[in-house]
Amino acid sequence: MPSPLDIYTGFKEHSSTVQSVTYPSEKLVETVGTVVTLLENMMPKVAHLESIELYIRDTIMKAVDFDWNRSAGCSLHYQGLEDGIVRGGTIPW
């Protein structure tokens, strides 16, 4: 099982100014935290629903602002990063 430090350093984003991977930005960490909080608040109310993965995905996409990623991120990677954040919030279900 990976340690929290391994997870943190493993979740990196691409820099538009350097041809390498950098550590997560403050905005990325904030966005992931928002998704976690959203899930914690939502699950007691919806855990019994069918198609919960679709419900969670739709809720995340509506409630979380990913514009920072589209405007500041690399155009080749922003969709993958966004998908990874959303998928990370739905994997257990």
PDB file of N, CA, C and O in Angstrom:
ATOM      1  N   MET A   1       0.849  -1.183   0.000  1.00  0.00           N
ATOM      2  CA  MET A   1       0.000   0.000   0.000  1.00  0.00           C
ATOM      3  C   MET A   1       0.891   1.242   0.000  1.00  0.00           C
ATOM      4  O   MET A   1       1.788   1.357   0.835  1.00  0.00           O
ATOM      5  N   PRO A   2       0.654   2.168  -0.925  1.00  0.00           N
ATOM      6  CA  PRO A   2       1.495   3.364  -0.978  1.00  0.00           C
ATOM      7  C   PRO A   2       1.222   4.292   0.209  1.00  0.00           C
ATOM      8  O   PRO A   2       0.102   4.384   0.712  1.00  0.00           O
ATOM      9  N   SER A   3       2.274   4.965   0.630  1.00  0.00           N
ATOM     10  CA  SER A   3       2.142   5.918   1.726  1.00  0.00           C
ATOM     11  C   SER A   3       1.491   7.200   1.212  1.00  0.00           C
ATOM     12  O   SER A   3       1.463   7.431   0.003  1.00  0.00           O
ATOM     13  N   PRO A   4       0.964   8.041   2.113  1.00  0.00           N
ATOM     14  CA  PRO A   4       0.404   9.332   1.674  1.00  0.00           C
ATOM     15  C   PRO A   4       1.422  10.175   0.907  1.00  0.00           C
ATOM     16  O   PRO A   4       1.060  10.878  -0.037  1.00  0.00           O
ATOM     17  N   LEU A   5       2.687  10.109   1.306  1.00  0.00           N
ATOM     18  CA  LEU A   5       3.727  10.861   0.594  1.00  0.00           C
ATOM     19  C   LEU A   5       3.891  10.335  -0.831  1.00  0.00           C
ATOM     20  O   LEU A   5       4.050  11.118  -1.767  1.00  0.00           O
ATOM     21  N   ASP A   6       3.854   9.011  -0.996  1.00  0.00           N
ATOM     22  CA  ASP A   6       3.957   8.427  -2.336  1.00  0.00           C
ATOM     23  C   ASP A   6       2.792   8.855  -3.213  1.00  0.00           C
ATOM     24  O   ASP A   6       2.975   9.168  -4.389  1.00  0.00           O
ATOM     25  N   ILE A   7       1.601   8.869  -2.641  1.00  0.00           N
ATOM     26  CA  ILE A   7       0.420   9.294  -3.398  1.00  0.00           C
ATOM     27  C   ILE A   7       0.555  10.757  -3.807  1.00  0.00           C
ATOM     28  O   ILE A   7       0.281  11.123  -4.950  1.00  0.00           O
ATOM     29  N   TYR A   8       0.983  11.589  -2.852  1.00  0.00           N
ATOM     30  CA  TYR A   8       1.129  13.030  -3.127  1.00  0.00           C
ATOM     31  C   TYR A   8       2.143  13.274  -4.241  1.00  0.00           C
ATOM     32  O   TYR A   8       1.863  14.002  -5.193  1.00  0.00           O
ATOM     33  N   THR A   9       3.315  12.666  -4.121  1.00  0.00           N
ATOM     34  CA  THR A   9       4.346  12.910  -5.137  1.00  0.00           C
ATOM     35  C   THR A   9       4.049  12.180  -6.433  1.00  0.00           C
ATOM     36  O   THR A   9       4.550  12.566  -7.489  1.00  0.00           O
ATOM     37  N   GLY A  10       3.245  11.136  -6.369  1.00  0.00           N
ATOM     38  CA  GLY A  10       2.882  10.420  -7.582  1.00  0.00           C
ATOM     39  C   GLY A  10       1.841  11.140  -8.408  1.00  0.00           C
ATOM     40  O   GLY A  10       1.729  10.901  -9.611  1.00  0.00           O
ATOM     41  N   PHE A  11       1.075  12.023  -7.778  1.00  0.00           N
ATOM     42  CA  PHE A  11       0.015  12.746  -8.469  1.00  0.00           C
ATOM     43  C   PHE A  11       0.587  14.092  -8.892  1.00  0.00           C
ATOM     44  O   PHE A  11       0.551  15.056  -8.127  1.00  0.00           O
ATOM     45  N   LYS A  12       1.105  14.155 -10.091  1.00  0.00           N
ATOM     46  CA  LYS A  12       1.797  15.348 -10.563  1.00  0.00           C
ATOM     47  C   LYS A  12       1.062  15.933 -11.754  1.00  0.00           C
ATOM     48  O   LYS A  12       0.210  15.283 -12.359  1.00  0.00           O
ATOM     49  N   GLU A  13       1.402  17.161 -12.077  1.00  0.00           N
ATOM     50  CA  GLU A  13       0.807  17.799 -13.246  1.00  0.00           C
ATOM     51  C   GLU A  13       1.910  18.293 -14.170  1.00  0.00           C
ATOM     52  O   GLU A  13       3.054  18.474 -13.752  1.00  0.00           O
ATOM     53  N   HIS A  14       1.556  18.505 -15.408  1.00  0.00           N
ATOM     54  CA  HIS A  14       2.526  18.965 -16.385  1.00  0.00           C
ATOM     55  C   HIS A  14       2.637  20.479 -16.369  1.00  0.00           C
ATOM     56  O   HIS A  14       1.643  21.175 -16.160  1.00  0.00           O
ATOM     57  N   SER A  15       3.823  20.985 -16.585  1.00  0.00           N
ATOM     58  CA  SER A  15       4.079  22.416 -16.637  1.00  0.00           C
ATOM     59  C   SER A  15       4.068  22.872 -18.085  1.00  0.00           C
ATOM     60  O   SER A  15       4.598  22.189 -18.961  1.00  0.00           O
ATOM     61  N   SER A  16       3.462  24.029 -18.337  1.00  0.00           N
ATOM     62  CA  SER A  16       3.433  24.547 -19.708  1.00  0.00           C
ATOM     63  C   SER A  16       4.738  25.254 -20.066  1.00  0.00           C
ATOM     64  O   SER A  16       4.973  25.557 -21.235  1.00  0.00           O
ATOM     65  N   THR A  17       5.589  25.520 -19.073  1.00  0.00           N
ATOM     66  CA  THR A  17       6.829  26.243 -19.338  1.00  0.00           C
ATOM     67  C   THR A  17       8.065  25.343 -19.324  1.00  0.00           C
ATOM     68  O   THR A  17       9.125  25.746 -19.803  1.00  0.00           O
ATOM     69  N   VAL A  18       7.944  24.155 -18.792  1.00  0.00           N
ATOM     70  CA  VAL A  18       9.078  23.243 -18.685  1.00  0.00           C
ATOM     71  C   VAL A  18       8.661  21.898 -19.268  1.00  0.00           C
ATOM     72  O   VAL A  18       7.535  21.452 -19.046  1.00  0.00           O
ATOM     73  N   GLN A  19       9.536  21.261 -19.995  1.00  0.00           N
ATOM     74  CA  GLN A  19       9.236  19.972 -20.596  1.00  0.00           C
ATOM     75  C   GLN A  19       9.459  18.835 -19.601  1.00  0.00           C
ATOM     76  O   GLN A  19      10.161  17.867 -19.893  1.00  0.00           O
ATOM     77  N   SER A  20       8.862  18.963 -18.443  1.00  0.00           N
ATOM     78  CA  SER A  20       8.979  17.922 -17.431  1.00  0.00           C
ATOM     79  C   SER A  20       7.757  17.970 -16.525  1.00  0.00           C
ATOM     80  O   SER A  20       6.930  18.878 -16.611  1.00  0.00           O
ATOM     81  N   VAL A  21       7.666  16.986 -15.670  1.00  0.00           N
ATOM     82  CA  VAL A  21       6.558  16.915 -14.733  1.00  0.00           C
ATOM     83  C   VAL A  21       6.944  17.678 -13.470  1.00  0.00           C
ATOM     84  O   VAL A  21       8.089  17.598 -13.026  1.00  0.00           O
ATOM     85  N   THR A  22       6.007  18.410 -12.892  1.00  0.00           N
ATOM     86  CA  THR A  22       6.256  19.190 -11.688  1.00  0.00           C
ATOM     87  C   THR A  22       5.372  18.695 -10.551  1.00  0.00           C
ATOM     88  O   THR A  22       4.465  17.891 -10.769  1.00  0.00           O
ATOM     89  N   TYR A  23       5.633  19.169  -9.352  1.00  0.00           N
ATOM     90  CA  TYR A  23       4.788  18.811  -8.215  1.00  0.00           C
ATOM     91  C   TYR A  23       3.428  19.469  -8.352  1.00  0.00           C
ATOM     92  O   TYR A  23       3.294  20.462  -9.067  1.00  0.00           O
ATOM     93  N   PRO A  24       2.425  18.939  -7.685  1.00  0.00           N
ATOM     94  CA  PRO A  24       1.063  19.478  -7.824  1.00  0.00           C
ATOM     95  C   PRO A  24       0.991  20.950  -7.430  1.00  0.00           C
ATOM     96  O   PRO A  24       1.632  21.387  -6.475  1.00  0.00           O
ATOM     97  N   SER A  25       0.212  21.688  -8.173  1.00  0.00           N
ATOM     98  CA  SER A  25      -0.004  23.091  -7.837  1.00  0.00           C
ATOM     99  C   SER A  25      -0.982  23.179  -6.674  1.00  0.00           C
ATOM    100  O   SER A  25      -1.679  22.217  -6.353  1.00  0.00           O
ATOM    101  N   GLU A  26      -1.018  24.328  -6.063  1.00  0.00           N
ATOM    102  CA  GLU A  26      -1.962  24.558  -4.966  1.00  0.00           C
ATOM    103  C   GLU A  26      -3.399  24.381  -5.455  1.00  0.00           C
ATOM    104  O   GLU A  26      -4.244  23.853  -4.732  1.00  0.00           O
ATOM    105  N   LYS A  27      -3.671  24.818  -6.671  1.00  0.00           N
ATOM    106  CA  LYS A  27      -5.028  24.710  -7.224  1.00  0.00           C
ATOM    107  C   LYS A  27      -5.414  23.244  -7.459  1.00  0.00           C
ATOM    108  O   LYS A  27      -6.568  22.872  -7.245  1.00  0.00           O
ATOM    109  N   LEU A  28      -4.481  22.424  -7.889  1.00  0.00           N
ATOM    110  CA  LEU A  28      -4.766  21.004  -8.076  1.00  0.00           C
ATOM    111  C   LEU A  28      -5.096  20.343  -6.740  1.00  0.00           C
ATOM    112  O   LEU A  28      -6.065  19.591  -6.638  1.00  0.00           O
ATOM    113  N   VAL A  29      -4.299  20.621  -5.726  1.00  0.00           N
ATOM    114  CA  VAL A  29      -4.543  20.054  -4.400  1.00  0.00           C
ATOM    115  C   VAL A  29      -5.896  20.534  -3.870  1.00  0.00           C
ATOM    116  O   VAL A  29      -6.643  19.755  -3.278  1.00  0.00           O
ATOM    117  N   GLU A  30      -6.209  21.799  -4.079  1.00  0.00           N
ATOM    118  CA  GLU A  30      -7.496  22.356  -3.656  1.00  0.00           C
ATOM    119  C   GLU A  30      -8.657  21.655  -4.373  1.00  0.00           C
ATOM    120  O   GLU A  30      -9.671  21.343  -3.749  1.00  0.00           O
ATOM    121  N   THR A  31      -8.513  21.411  -5.662  1.00  0.00           N
ATOM    122  CA  THR A  31      -9.562  20.755  -6.444  1.00  0.00           C
ATOM    123  C   THR A  31      -9.796  19.331  -5.957  1.00  0.00           C
ATOM    124  O   THR A  31     -10.944  18.915  -5.794  1.00  0.00           O
ATOM    125  N   VAL A  32      -8.738  18.587  -5.726  1.00  0.00           N
ATOM    126  CA  VAL A  32      -8.874  17.222  -5.219  1.00  0.00           C
ATOM    127  C   VAL A  32      -9.536  17.248  -3.842  1.00  0.00           C
ATOM    128  O   VAL A  32     -10.387  16.409  -3.547  1.00  0.00           O
ATOM    129  N   GLY A  33      -9.151  18.201  -3.004  1.00  0.00           N
ATOM    130  CA  GLY A  33      -9.775  18.339  -1.689  1.00  0.00           C
ATOM    131  C   GLY A  33     -11.258  18.643  -1.788  1.00  0.00           C
ATOM    132  O   GLY A  33     -12.049  18.143  -0.988  1.00  0.00           O
ATOM    133  N   THR A  34     -11.640  19.452  -2.755  1.00  0.00           N
ATOM    134  CA  THR A  34     -13.055  19.773  -2.974  1.00  0.00           C
ATOM    135  C   THR A  34     -13.832  18.523  -3.362  1.00  0.00           C
ATOM    136  O   THR A  34     -14.945  18.305  -2.882  1.00  0.00           O
ATOM    137  N   VAL A  35     -13.249  17.703  -4.228  1.00  0.00           N
ATOM    138  CA  VAL A  35     -13.910  16.461  -4.642  1.00  0.00           C
ATOM    139  C   VAL A  35     -14.083  15.529  -3.438  1.00  0.00           C
ATOM    140  O   VAL A  35     -15.144  14.927  -3.270  1.00  0.00           O
ATOM    141  N   VAL A  36     -13.060  15.409  -2.611  1.00  0.00           N
ATOM    142  CA  VAL A  36     -13.145  14.547  -1.433  1.00  0.00           C
ATOM    143  C   VAL A  36     -14.238  15.033  -0.491  1.00  0.00           C
ATOM    144  O   VAL A  36     -15.036  14.232  -0.003  1.00  0.00           O
ATOM    145  N   THR A  37     -14.284  16.330  -0.233  1.00  0.00           N
ATOM    146  CA  THR A  37     -15.318  16.900   0.641  1.00  0.00           C
ATOM    147  C   THR A  37     -16.705  16.676   0.060  1.00  0.00           C
ATOM    148  O   THR A  37     -17.641  16.339   0.785  1.00  0.00           O
ATOM    149  N   LEU A  38     -16.835  16.860  -1.238  1.00  0.00           N
ATOM    150  CA  LEU A  38     -18.110  16.632  -1.913  1.00  0.00           C
ATOM    151  C   LEU A  38     -18.567  15.184  -1.721  1.00  0.00           C
ATOM    152  O   LEU A  38     -19.732  14.930  -1.415  1.00  0.00           O
ATOM    153  N   LEU A  39     -17.650  14.245  -1.901  1.00  0.00           N
ATOM    154  CA  LEU A  39     -17.981  12.832  -1.725  1.00  0.00           C
ATOM    155  C   LEU A  39     -18.371  12.514  -0.286  1.00  0.00           C
ATOM    156  O   LEU A  39     -19.337  11.790  -0.042  1.00  0.00           O
ATOM    157  N   GLU A  40     -17.616  13.059   0.664  1.00  0.00           N
ATOM    158  CA  GLU A  40     -17.924  12.809   2.074  1.00  0.00           C
ATOM    159  C   GLU A  40     -19.315  13.305   2.443  1.00  0.00           C
ATOM    160  O   GLU A  40     -20.020  12.664   3.223  1.00  0.00           O
ATOM    161  N   ASN A  41     -19.705  14.428   1.894  1.00  0.00           N
ATOM    162  CA  ASN A  41     -21.022  14.991   2.196  1.00  0.00           C
ATOM    163  C   ASN A  41     -22.145  14.288   1.440  1.00  0.00           C
ATOM    164  O   ASN A  41     -23.275  14.217   1.923  1.00  0.00           O
ATOM    165  N   MET A  42     -21.836  13.776   0.268  1.00  0.00           N
ATOM    166  CA  MET A  42     -22.847  13.187  -0.599  1.00  0.00           C
ATOM    167  C   MET A  42     -23.150  11.727  -0.270  1.00  0.00           C
ATOM    168  O   MET A  42     -24.306  11.309  -0.350  1.00  0.00           O
ATOM    169  N   MET A  43     -22.156  10.960   0.092  1.00  0.00           N
ATOM    170  CA  MET A  43     -22.313   9.512   0.208  1.00  0.00           C
ATOM    171  C   MET A  43     -23.408   9.053   1.183  1.00  0.00           C
ATOM    172  O   MET A  43     -24.136   8.117   0.854  1.00  0.00           O
ATOM    173  N   PRO A  44     -23.557   9.662   2.354  1.00  0.00           N
ATOM    174  CA  PRO A  44     -24.635   9.186   3.231  1.00  0.00           C
ATOM    175  C   PRO A  44     -26.024   9.299   2.587  1.00  0.00           C
ATOM    176  O   PRO A  44     -26.939   8.559   2.948  1.00  0.00           O
ATOM    177  N   LYS A  45     -26.175  10.215   1.643  1.00  0.00           N
ATOM    178  CA  LYS A  45     -27.474  10.443   1.014  1.00  0.00           C
ATOM    179  C   LYS A  45     -27.698   9.591  -0.239  1.00  0.00           C
ATOM    180  O   LYS A  45     -28.842   9.312  -0.599  1.00  0.00           O
ATOM    181  N   VAL A  46     -26.609   9.175  -0.906  1.00  0.00           N
ATOM    182  CA  VAL A  46     -26.781   8.526  -2.210  1.00  0.00           C
ATOM    183  C   VAL A  46     -26.164   7.136  -2.324  1.00  0.00           C
ATOM    184  O   VAL A  46     -26.252   6.511  -3.381  1.00  0.00           O
ATOM    185  N   ALA A  47     -25.551   6.650  -1.275  1.00  0.00           N
ATOM    186  CA  ALA A  47     -24.832   5.370  -1.352  1.00  0.00           C
ATOM    187  C   ALA A  47     -25.727   4.204  -1.773  1.00  0.00           C
ATOM    188  O   ALA A  47     -25.234   3.207  -2.299  1.00  0.00           O
ATOM    189  N   HIS A  48     -27.015   4.317  -1.550  1.00  0.00           N
ATOM    190  CA  HIS A  48     -27.953   3.229  -1.872  1.00  0.00           C
ATOM    191  C   HIS A  48     -28.464   3.265  -3.318  1.00  0.00           C
ATOM    192  O   HIS A  48     -29.113   2.320  -3.766  1.00  0.00           O
ATOM    193  N   LEU A  49     -28.181   4.326  -4.032  1.00  0.00           N
ATOM    194  CA  LEU A  49     -28.712   4.486  -5.389  1.00  0.00           C
ATOM    195  C   LEU A  49     -28.047   3.540  -6.389  1.00  0.00           C
ATOM    196  O   LEU A  49     -26.878   3.181  -6.247  1.00  0.00           O
ATOM    197  N   GLU A  50     -28.821   3.148  -7.404  1.00  0.00           N
ATOM    198  CA  GLU A  50     -28.242   2.411  -8.529  1.00  0.00           C
ATOM    199  C   GLU A  50     -27.522   3.421  -9.418  1.00  0.00           C
ATOM    200  O   GLU A  50     -27.835   4.612  -9.391  1.00  0.00           O
ATOM    201  N   SER A  51     -26.585   2.960 -10.183  1.00  0.00           N
ATOM    202  CA  SER A  51     -25.796   3.822 -11.083  1.00  0.00           C
ATOM    203  C   SER A  51     -25.134   4.960 -10.317  1.00  0.00           C
ATOM    204  O   SER A  51     -25.080   6.096 -10.790  1.00  0.00           O
ATOM    205  N   ILE A  52     -24.638   4.646  -9.146  1.00  0.00           N
ATOM    206  CA  ILE A  52     -24.039   5.685  -8.305  1.00  0.00           C
ATOM    207  C   ILE A  52     -22.817   6.318  -8.960  1.00  0.00           C
ATOM    208  O   ILE A  52     -22.567   7.509  -8.777  1.00  0.00           O
ATOM    209  N   GLU A  53     -22.050   5.534  -9.722  1.00  0.00           N
ATOM    210  CA  GLU A  53     -20.866   6.093 -10.369  1.00  0.00           C
ATOM    211  C   GLU A  53     -21.239   7.236 -11.307  1.00  0.00           C
ATOM    212  O   GLU A  53     -20.588   8.281 -11.305  1.00  0.00           O
ATOM    213  N   LEU A  54     -22.278   7.042 -12.103  1.00  0.00           N
ATOM    214  CA  LEU A  54     -22.724   8.104 -13.014  1.00  0.00           C
ATOM    215  C   LEU A  54     -23.223   9.315 -12.242  1.00  0.00           C
ATOM    216  O   LEU A  54     -22.950  10.454 -12.622  1.00  0.00           O
ATOM    217  N   TYR A  55     -23.946   9.075 -11.168  1.00  0.00           N
ATOM    218  CA  TYR A  55     -24.455  10.169 -10.338  1.00  0.00           C
ATOM    219  C   TYR A  55     -23.293  10.975  -9.743  1.00  0.00           C
ATOM    220  O   TYR A  55     -23.301  12.205  -9.772  1.00  0.00           O
ATOM    221  N   ILE A  56     -22.299  10.267  -9.207  1.00  0.00           N
ATOM    222  CA  ILE A  56     -21.145  10.947  -8.622  1.00  0.00           C
ATOM    223  C   ILE A  56     -20.383  11.730  -9.685  1.00  0.00           C
ATOM    224  O   ILE A  56     -20.016  12.885  -9.467  1.00  0.00           O
ATOM    225  N   ARG A  57     -20.146  11.105 -10.831  1.00  0.00           N
ATOM    226  CA  ARG A  57     -19.429  11.779 -11.922  1.00  0.00           C
ATOM    227  C   ARG A  57     -20.150  13.066 -12.343  1.00  0.00           C
ATOM    228  O   ARG A  57     -19.522  14.115 -12.487  1.00  0.00           O
ATOM    229  N   ASP A  58     -21.465  12.978 -12.537  1.00  0.00           N
ATOM    230  CA  ASP A  58     -22.236  14.165 -12.929  1.00  0.00           C
ATOM    231  C   ASP A  58     -22.171  15.254 -11.868  1.00  0.00           C
ATOM    232  O   ASP A  58     -22.033  16.437 -12.182  1.00  0.00           O
ATOM    233  N   THR A  59     -22.274  14.840 -10.611  1.00  0.00           N
ATOM    234  CA  THR A  59     -22.232  15.815  -9.519  1.00  0.00           C
ATOM    235  C   THR A  59     -20.879  16.509  -9.454  1.00  0.00           C
ATOM    236  O   THR A  59     -20.812  17.726  -9.288  1.00  0.00           O
ATOM    237  N   ILE A  60     -19.805  15.744  -9.584  1.00  0.00           N
ATOM    238  CA  ILE A  60     -18.463  16.340  -9.565  1.00  0.00           C
ATOM    239  C   ILE A  60     -18.299  17.311 -10.726  1.00  0.00           C
ATOM    240  O   ILE A  60     -17.808  18.424 -10.540  1.00  0.00           O
ATOM    241  N   MET A  61     -18.705  16.900 -11.919  1.00  0.00           N
ATOM    242  CA  MET A  61     -18.538  17.765 -13.095  1.00  0.00           C
ATOM    243  C   MET A  61     -19.333  19.061 -12.978  1.00  0.00           C
ATOM    244  O   MET A  61     -18.911  20.098 -13.489  1.00  0.00           O
ATOM    245  N   LYS A  62     -20.480  19.005 -12.311  1.00  0.00           N
ATOM    246  CA  LYS A  62     -21.299  20.212 -12.138  1.00  0.00           C
ATOM    247  C   LYS A  62     -20.799  21.094 -10.996  1.00  0.00           C
ATOM    248  O   LYS A  62     -20.908  22.318 -11.069  1.00  0.00           O
ATOM    249  N   ALA A  63     -20.256  20.491  -9.953  1.00  0.00           N
ATOM    250  CA  ALA A  63     -19.918  21.239  -8.743  1.00  0.00           C
ATOM    251  C   ALA A  63     -18.474  21.738  -8.688  1.00  0.00           C
ATOM    252  O   ALA A  63     -18.178  22.690  -7.966  1.00  0.00           O
ATOM    253  N   VAL A  64     -17.588  21.115  -9.431  1.00  0.00           N
ATOM    254  CA  VAL A  64     -16.166  21.458  -9.331  1.00  0.00           C
ATOM    255  C   VAL A  64     -15.741  22.263 -10.554  1.00  0.00           C
ATOM    256  O   VAL A  64     -16.046  21.905 -11.691  1.00  0.00           O
ATOM    257  N   ASP A  65     -15.037  23.352 -10.296  1.00  0.00           N
ATOM    258  CA  ASP A  65     -14.567  24.240 -11.358  1.00  0.00           C
ATOM    259  C   ASP A  65     -13.227  23.738 -11.895  1.00  0.00           C
ATOM    260  O   ASP A  65     -12.212  23.795 -11.201  1.00  0.00           O
ATOM    261  N   PHE A  66     -13.232  23.254 -13.119  1.00  0.00           N
ATOM    262  CA  PHE A  66     -12.006  22.771 -13.750  1.00  0.00           C
ATOM    263  C   PHE A  66     -11.431  23.799 -14.731  1.00  0.00           C
ATOM    264  O   PHE A  66     -10.480  23.487 -15.448  1.00  0.00           O
ATOM    265  N   ASP A  67     -11.977  24.998 -14.779  1.00  0.00           N
ATOM    266  CA  ASP A  67     -11.495  26.008 -15.724  1.00  0.00           C
ATOM    267  C   ASP A  67     -10.020  26.357 -15.508  1.00  0.00           C
ATOM    268  O   ASP A  67      -9.299  26.632 -16.468  1.00  0.00           O
ATOM    269  N   TRP A  68      -9.575  26.345 -14.260  1.00  0.00           N
ATOM    270  CA  TRP A  68      -8.160  26.640 -13.987  1.00  0.00           C
ATOM    271  C   TRP A  68      -7.255  25.671 -14.735  1.00  0.00           C
ATOM    272  O   TRP A  68      -6.180  26.044 -15.205  1.00  0.00           O
ATOM    273  N   ASN A  69      -7.699  24.425 -14.838  1.00  0.00           N
ATOM    274  CA  ASN A  69      -6.905  23.397 -15.496  1.00  0.00           C
ATOM    275  C   ASN A  69      -6.859  23.624 -17.007  1.00  0.00           C
ATOM    276  O   ASN A  69      -5.818  23.432 -17.635  1.00  0.00           O
ATOM    277  N   ARG A  70      -7.971  24.027 -17.578  1.00  0.00           N
ATOM    278  CA  ARG A  70      -8.015  24.260 -19.031  1.00  0.00           C
ATOM    279  C   ARG A  70      -7.191  25.484 -19.423  1.00  0.00           C
ATOM    280  O   ARG A  70      -6.519  25.479 -20.454  1.00  0.00           O
ATOM    281  N   SER A  71      -7.241  26.521 -18.608  1.00  0.00           N
ATOM    282  CA  SER A  71      -6.552  27.762 -18.976  1.00  0.00           C
ATOM    283  C   SER A  71      -5.072  27.762 -18.594  1.00  0.00           C
ATOM    284  O   SER A  71      -4.260  28.367 -19.295  1.00  0.00           O
ATOM    285  N   ALA A  72      -4.710  27.101 -17.503  1.00  0.00           N
ATOM    286  CA  ALA A  72      -3.322  27.138 -17.045  1.00  0.00           C
ATOM    287  C   ALA A  72      -2.545  25.878 -17.395  1.00  0.00           C
ATOM    288  O   ALA A  72      -1.314  25.892 -17.412  1.00  0.00           O
ATOM    289  N   GLY A  73      -3.247  24.800 -17.673  1.00  0.00           N
ATOM    290  CA  GLY A  73      -2.571  23.528 -17.925  1.00  0.00           C
ATOM    291  C   GLY A  73      -2.155  23.357 -19.372  1.00  0.00           C
ATOM    292  O   GLY A  73      -2.515  24.152 -20.240  1.00  0.00           O
ATOM    293  N   CYS A  74      -1.417  22.340 -19.605  1.00  0.00           N
ATOM    294  CA  CYS A  74      -0.973  21.982 -20.944  1.00  0.00           C
ATOM    295  C   CYS A  74      -2.178  21.474 -21.741  1.00  0.00           C
ATOM    296  O   CYS A  74      -2.919  20.614 -21.266  1.00  0.00           O
ATOM    297  N   SER A  75      -2.367  21.996 -22.929  1.00  0.00           N
ATOM    298  CA  SER A  75      -3.520  21.614 -23.734  1.00  0.00           C
ATOM    299  C   SER A  75      -3.516  20.128 -24.094  1.00  0.00           C
ATOM    300  O   SER A  75      -4.567  19.569 -24.407  1.00  0.00           O
ATOM    301  N   LEU A  76      -2.363  19.489 -24.054  1.00  0.00           N
ATOM    302  CA  LEU A  76      -2.271  18.068 -24.355  1.00  0.00           C
ATOM    303  C   LEU A  76      -2.644  17.191 -23.165  1.00  0.00           C
ATOM    304  O   LEU A  76      -2.904  16.000 -23.337  1.00  0.00           O
ATOM    305  N   HIS A  77      -2.675  17.762 -21.962  1.00  0.00           N
ATOM    306  CA  HIS A  77      -2.843  16.951 -20.771  1.00  0.00           C
ATOM    307  C   HIS A  77      -4.021  17.338 -19.886  1.00  0.00           C
ATOM    308  O   HIS A  77      -4.344  16.596 -18.958  1.00  0.00           O
ATOM    309  N   TYR A  78      -4.672  18.463 -20.133  1.00  0.00           N
ATOM    310  CA  TYR A  78      -5.701  18.904 -19.192  1.00  0.00           C
ATOM    311  C   TYR A  78      -6.857  17.917 -19.103  1.00  0.00           C
ATOM    312  O   TYR A  78      -7.391  17.699 -18.015  1.00  0.00           O
ATOM    313  N   GLN A  79      -7.257  17.316 -20.220  1.00  0.00           N
ATOM    314  CA  GLN A  79      -8.391  16.389 -20.182  1.00  0.00           C
ATOM    315  C   GLN A  79      -8.045  15.142 -19.378  1.00  0.00           C
ATOM    316  O   GLN A  79      -8.880  14.637 -18.627  1.00  0.00           O
ATOM    317  N   GLY A  80      -6.835  14.647 -19.527  1.00  0.00           N
ATOM    318  CA  GLY A  80      -6.411  13.482 -18.757  1.00  0.00           C
ATOM    319  C   GLY A  80      -6.376  13.758 -17.270  1.00  0.00           C
ATOM    320  O   GLY A  80      -6.756  12.905 -16.468  1.00  0.00           O
ATOM    321  N   LEU A  81      -5.924  14.943 -16.895  1.00  0.00           N
ATOM    322  CA  LEU A  81      -5.886  15.325 -15.488  1.00  0.00           C
ATOM    323  C   LEU A  81      -7.302  15.446 -14.930  1.00  0.00           C
ATOM    324  O   LEU A  81      -7.593  14.950 -13.841  1.00  0.00           O
ATOM    325  N   GLU A  82      -8.169  16.103 -15.676  1.00  0.00           N
ATOM    326  CA  GLU A  82      -9.571  16.245 -15.256  1.00  0.00           C
ATOM    327  C   GLU A  82     -10.235  14.877 -15.122  1.00  0.00           C
ATOM    328  O   GLU A  82     -10.920  14.611 -14.134  1.00  0.00           O
ATOM    329  N   ASP A  83     -10.035  14.017 -16.106  1.00  0.00           N
ATOM    330  CA  ASP A  83     -10.608  12.667 -16.056  1.00  0.00           C
ATOM    331  C   ASP A  83     -10.078  11.887 -14.857  1.00  0.00           C
ATOM    332  O   ASP A  83     -10.827  11.162 -14.202  1.00  0.00           O
ATOM    333  N   GLY A  84      -8.793  12.037 -14.572  1.00  0.00           N
ATOM    334  CA  GLY A  84      -8.193  11.340 -13.441  1.00  0.00           C
ATOM    335  C   GLY A  84      -8.774  11.778 -12.114  1.00  0.00           C
ATOM    336  O   GLY A  84      -8.993  10.952 -11.227  1.00  0.00           O
ATOM    337  N   ILE A  85      -9.027  13.070 -11.968  1.00  0.00           N
ATOM    338  CA  ILE A  85      -9.625  13.584 -10.733  1.00  0.00           C
ATOM    339  C   ILE A  85     -11.039  13.040 -10.574  1.00  0.00           C
ATOM    340  O   ILE A  85     -11.414  12.582  -9.495  1.00  0.00           O
ATOM    341  N   VAL A  86     -11.813  13.088 -11.634  1.00  0.00           N
ATOM    342  CA  VAL A  86     -13.198  12.600 -11.574  1.00  0.00           C
ATOM    343  C   VAL A  86     -13.214  11.087 -11.361  1.00  0.00           C
ATOM    344  O   VAL A  86     -13.975  10.590 -10.532  1.00  0.00           O
ATOM    345  N   ARG A  87     -12.392  10.360 -12.094  1.00  0.00           N
ATOM    346  CA  ARG A  87     -12.336   8.908 -11.960  1.00  0.00           C
ATOM    347  C   ARG A  87     -11.909   8.513 -10.549  1.00  0.00           C
ATOM    348  O   ARG A  87     -12.426   7.546  -9.990  1.00  0.00           O
ATOM    349  N   GLY A  88     -10.975   9.255  -9.980  1.00  0.00           N
ATOM    350  CA  GLY A  88     -10.527   8.985  -8.614  1.00  0.00           C
ATOM    351  C   GLY A  88     -11.645   9.108  -7.604  1.00  0.00           C
ATOM    352  O   GLY A  88     -11.642   8.425  -6.580  1.00  0.00           O
ATOM    353  N   GLY A  89     -12.603   9.976  -7.888  1.00  0.00           N
ATOM    354  CA  GLY A  89     -13.739  10.143  -6.991  1.00  0.00           C
ATOM    355  C   GLY A  89     -14.804   9.095  -7.160  1.00  0.00           C
ATOM    356  O   GLY A  89     -15.698   8.986  -6.321  1.00  0.00           O
ATOM    357  N   THR A  90     -14.735   8.309  -8.241  1.00  0.00           N
ATOM    358  CA  THR A  90     -15.793   7.332  -8.497  1.00  0.00           C
ATOM    359  C   THR A  90     -15.317   5.889  -8.434  1.00  0.00           C
ATOM    360  O   THR A  90     -16.149   4.982  -8.463  1.00  0.00           O
ATOM    361  N   ILE A  91     -14.047   5.642  -8.351  1.00  0.00           N
ATOM    362  CA  ILE A  91     -13.503   4.267  -8.410  1.00  0.00           C
ATOM    363  C   ILE A  91     -14.115   3.330  -7.364  1.00  0.00           C
ATOM    364  O   ILE A  91     -14.484   2.213  -7.725  1.00  0.00           O
ATOM    365  N   PRO A  92     -14.243   3.717  -6.095  1.00  0.00           N
ATOM    366  CA  PRO A  92     -14.757   2.740  -5.117  1.00  0.00           C
ATOM    367  C   PRO A  92     -16.171   2.277  -5.397  1.00  0.00           C
ATOM    368  O   PRO A  92     -16.593   1.252  -4.861  1.00  0.00           O
ATOM    369  N   TRP A  93     -16.915   2.996  -6.216  1.00  0.00           N
ATOM    370  CA  TRP A  93     -18.309   2.639  -6.451  1.00  0.00           C
ATOM    371  C   TRP A  93     -18.484   2.172  -7.871  1.00  0.00           C
ATOM    372  O   TRP A  93     -19.593   1.822  -8.273  1.00  0.00           O
TER     373      TRP A  93
END
